[in-house]
Amino acid sequence: MRRPAVALLILALLAVPLPAFTELEKILEIPPPTPDLKVDFTGEYLKYEASWLGLKAGEAELTVSELNGHYKIAGLSRTTGRARYLYKLDDAVTAETRRDFTPVFYDLQIREPAFKHNRLMWIDRQTKTAKVRTVQAGSGAMKEKEFEFHQGFDPVSLTFLVRSIDWKPGMKKYFEFIDGRDRSLILLEAGPIQEVKTRAGTFRAIRIQPLLFSLPRRVGKETPELMRQIKNRQGVQGLASWVYFWVALDGNRPIVLAKSYSIIGPVAIELIERGGSSAPR
């Protein structure tokens, strides 16, 4: 083929509109990001208390152990006090992740008034697919579905990766994660470094604001309208009108506080106890 014909062919290809998923890939780190900091979470224990309108409404516990050289992370959350009369919640999660927070297995056990099931998920970074099996607690009925992804984090592995990033004020990072029900994009924007006082201690922490976007189950199906919403920071309009959380900048860098304001009023989650490798040394 002569050079002018080659040039015309290249120009023709450049004139073809690029698919939306290419725009999504531009804002995601691919290959997926790895930890900036070397933090060993083995043996960590964290306990949180949730409050609603200033009253205790729930509690959560998180433990980290070692499993075949990986992290095994287990979490429990429950409503307490008056909130439990309004909404009885007893959820649990177990996740296995490699040391670079590449997820291996994710099991979310939901025990709530309208939902009682286990959501199991296997994430394969080689095929870039996540297989999900939802098992109803009472009947044992099963449903299966599959997601495609670019990065492929689950909520637990992503949380620990976020704690291992060397955040600076003004930093912005996009992440993609799958919780077994939805595939989502989350923008994390770091704000100021502040002194945060909790019942577990006083921390030098950085404030982070999350913004969530809903993605289709298949890559390449992101519409121009969705990409416009991401560009304009028009996230999912959920119950909360705003959310902030604070990550400690020392030690094992736990999330020490989270605050939100929703249609039911102000909600806060505070670190009240820590042990194991996360405790002061």
C-alpha positions in Angstrom: 0.0 0.0 0.0 1.4 3.4 -0.9 2.2 5.9 1.8 -0.7 8.4 1.0 -3.1 5.5 1.2 -1.6 4.4 4.6 -1.9 8.0 5.8 -5.6 8.2 4.7 -6.3 4.9 6.5 -4.7 6.1 9.7 -6.7 9.4 9.5 -9.9 7.4 8.9 -9.3 5.2 12.0 -8.6 8.3 14.1 -11.9 9.8 13.0 -13.9 6.9 14.4 -15.4 7.8 17.8 -13.7 5.9 20.6 -16.0 3.7 22.8 -17.0 5.0 26.2 -15.1 2.3 28.1 -11.8 3.7 26.7 -12.6 6.9 28.5 -13.2 4.9 31.7 -9.8 3.2 31.3 -8.2 6.6 31.1 -9.1 7.5 34.6 -8.5 4.1 36.1 -5.0 2.8 36.9 -4.5 -0.3 34.7 -2.8 -2.6 35.8 -4.6 -2.1 39.1 -2.7 0.0 41.7 -0.6 -1.6 44.4 0.2 -0.4 47.9 2.4 2.7 48.3 3.3 1.8 51.8 4.4 -1.5 53.4 1.9 -2.0 56.2 1.5 -5.5 57.8 -2.2 -5.9 58.9 -1.8 -9.4 60.4 -3.3 -9.6 63.8 -5.2 -6.4 63.6 -8.4 -5.8 65.6 -10.6 -2.8 65.2 -14.0 -2.0 66.8 -16.3 0.7 65.7 -19.5 2.3 67.1 -22.2 3.9 64.9 -24.4 6.7 66.2 -27.5 8.2 64.7 -28.8 11.6 65.9 -26.1 11.3 68.6 -27.5 8.0 70.0 -25.7 4.7 69.8 -27.2 2.7 66.8 -24.7 -0.1 66.0 -21.3 -1.6 66.3 -18.8 -3.3 64.0 -15.7 -5.4 64.5 -12.9 -6.2 62.1 -10.1 -8.8 62.5 -7.2 -9.8 60.3 -5.4 -13.1 60.3 -3.0 -14.9 58.0 -4.1 -17.7 55.6 -1.5 -19.4 53.4 0.4 -16.2 53.1 -2.7 -14.2 52.3 -4.8 -12.0 54.5 -8.0 -13.4 55.9 -10.3 -10.5 56.9 -13.5 -11.0 58.9 -16.0 -8.3 59.8 -19.2 -8.3 61.8 -21.8 -5.5 62.0 -25.1 -5.2 64.0 -27.6 -2.6 65.0 -28.0 -2.0 68.8 -30.2 -0.1 71.2 -33.3 1.6 69.9 -32.1 1.3 66.3 -32.3 -2.5 66.6 -36.1 -2.2 67.2 -36.4 -0.2 64.1 -34.1 -2.3 61.9 -32.5 -5.6 63.0 -29.2 -6.0 61.2 -26.7 -8.8 61.7 -24.3 -8.8 58.8 -20.9 -10.5 58.4 -18.2 -10.6 55.7 -15.2 -12.8 55.2 -12.6 -12.0 52.5 -9.3 -13.5 51.4 -6.8 -11.2 49.7 -3.2 -11.4 48.7 -0.7 -9.1 50.3 -1.0 -6.6 47.4 -4.8 -6.7 48.0 -5.6 -8.7 44.9 -8.8 -10.3 46.0 -9.2 -14.1 46.1 -12.6 -14.7 47.7 -15.4 -12.6 49.1 -18.4 -13.8 51.2 -21.0 -11.4 52.4 -23.6 -12.8 54.8 -26.7 -10.5 54.9 -29.2 -11.0 57.8 -31.7 -8.2 57.6 -35.5 -8.0 57.7 -36.0 -8.1 54.0 -32.8 -9.8 52.9 -31.3 -13.1 54.3 -28.7 -14.6 52.0 -25.0 -15.2 51.4 -23.3 -13.6 48.5 -20.2 -15.4 47.4 -17.8 -14.0 44.9 -14.7 -15.3 43.1 -12.6 -12.7 41.3 -10.2 -13.8 38.5 -7.7 -11.1 37.4 -6.6 -13.3 34.5 -9.9 -13.4 32.8 -11.1 -10.1 34.3 -14.4 -11.7 35.4 -16.1 -12.1 38.8 -18.5 -15.0 39.4 -21.1 -14.4 42.0 -23.4 -17.0 43.7 -26.2 -15.8 45.9 -27.6 -18.4 48.2 -30.9 -17.8 50.1 -30.5 -18.5 53.8 -33.8 -20.3 54.3 -34.5 -22.2 51.1 -31.0 -22.6 49.8 -32.1 -21.4 46.4 -29.2 -20.1 44.3 -28.7 -17.5 41.6 -25.5 -16.9 39.7 -24.2 -14.0 37.6 -21.0 -12.7 36.2 -19.3 -9.3 36.0 -16.5 -8.0 33.8 -14.0 -5.5 35.1 -10.8 -3.5 34.6 -9.4 -3.4 38.2 -11.5 -6.0 40.0 -11.5 -5.1 43.7 -14.1 -6.1 46.3 -15.1 -3.7 49.0 -12.8 -5.3 51.6 -9.6 -5.5 49.5 -10.2 -1.9 48.3 -10.6 -0.6 51.8 -7.2 -2.1 52.8 -5.5 -0.8 49.6 -6.9 2.7 50.4 -5.3 2.5 53.8 -1.9 1.6 52.2 -1.8 4.6 49.9 0.4 7.6 50.7 -2.4 10.2 50.6 -1.6 13.9 50.3 -4.1 16.8 50.4 -5.6 17.4 46.9 -4.9 13.8 45.6 -7.7 12.2 43.6 -8.0 8.5 42.7 -10.6 6.5 40.9 -11.2 2.8 41.8 -13.5 0.2 40.4 -15.0 -2.5 42.7 -17.7 -5.2 42.7 -19.7 -6.1 45.8 -21.5 -9.1 44.2 -24.6 -7.1 43.5 -23.2 -4.1 41.6 -20.1 -2.9 39.7 -19.2 0.6 40.8 -16.7 3.3 40.3 -15.6 5.4 43.3 -13.7 8.7 43.3 -11.7 9.4 46.4 -10.6 12.9 46.9 -8.2 13.8 49.8 -8.8 16.9 51.8 -6.9 18.5 54.7 -4.8 16.7 57.3 -6.6 17.1 60.7 -6.3 16.0 64.3 -9.1 13.6 65.0 -10.1 12.6 68.5 -11.9 9.3 69.1 -12.3 7.0 72.1 -9.5 4.9 70.7 -7.1 7.9 70.8 -6.1 11.0 69.0 -4.9 10.7 65.4 -3.2 12.7 62.7 -5.6 11.9 59.9 -6.4 12.9 56.3 -10.0 13.6 55.4 -11.3 11.8 52.3 -14.5 12.4 50.4 -16.0 9.5 48.3 -18.2 9.9 45.3 -19.9 6.8 43.9 -21.0 5.9 40.3 -22.9 2.9 39.1 -21.3 0.9 36.2 -22.9 -1.7 34.0 -22.0 -5.4 34.5 -20.1 -5.6 31.2 -17.1 -3.4 30.3 -17.5 -1.4 27.2 -21.2 -0.7 28.0 -20.6 2.6 29.7 -22.7 5.2 27.8 -21.7 8.7 26.9 -24.2 10.0 29.4 -22.5 8.0 32.2 -19.1 9.3 31.3 -20.6 12.8 31.3 -21.9 12.2 34.9 -18.5 11.0 35.9 -16.8 14.0 34.4 -19.3 16.4 36.1 -19.0 14.5 39.4 -22.7 13.6 39.4 -22.5 10.5 41.6 -25.2 8.1 42.7 -27.9 9.9 44.7 -28.3 7.6 47.6 -29.6 8.1 51.2 -26.6 10.3 52.1 -26.2 13.8 50.8 -22.5 13.9 51.9 -19.9 11.5 53.3 -16.4 11.9 54.7 -14.0 9.5 56.3 -10.7 10.0 58.0 -7.6 7.7 57.5 -4.9 7.8 60.2 -1.5 8.7 58.7 0.6 6.8 61.3 0.9 3.2 62.4 -1.4 0.8 60.6 -3.4 3.8 59.3 -6.9 2.7 60.3 -10.0 4.5 59.3 -10.8 6.3 62.5 -14.0 8.2 61.8 -16.7 8.5 59.2 -19.5 11.0 59.0 -22.5 11.4 56.7 -25.7 13.3 56.6 -28.8 11.6 55.1 -32.6 11.8 55.0 -32.7 10.2 58.5 -30.2 12.7 59.9 -26.5 12.7 60.9 -24.7 9.3 61.1 -21.2 8.8 62.5 -19.0 5.8 62.8 -16.1 6.1 65.3 -13.2 3.9 66.1 -13.5 3.0 69.8 -11.0 0.2 70.3 -8.0 -1.3 68.5 -5.6 -4.2 69.2 -3.0 -6.4 67.7 -0.7 -4.9 65.2 -2.9 -1.8 65.0 -2.4 -0.9 68.6 0.1 1.8 69.7 3.7 0.6 70.0 
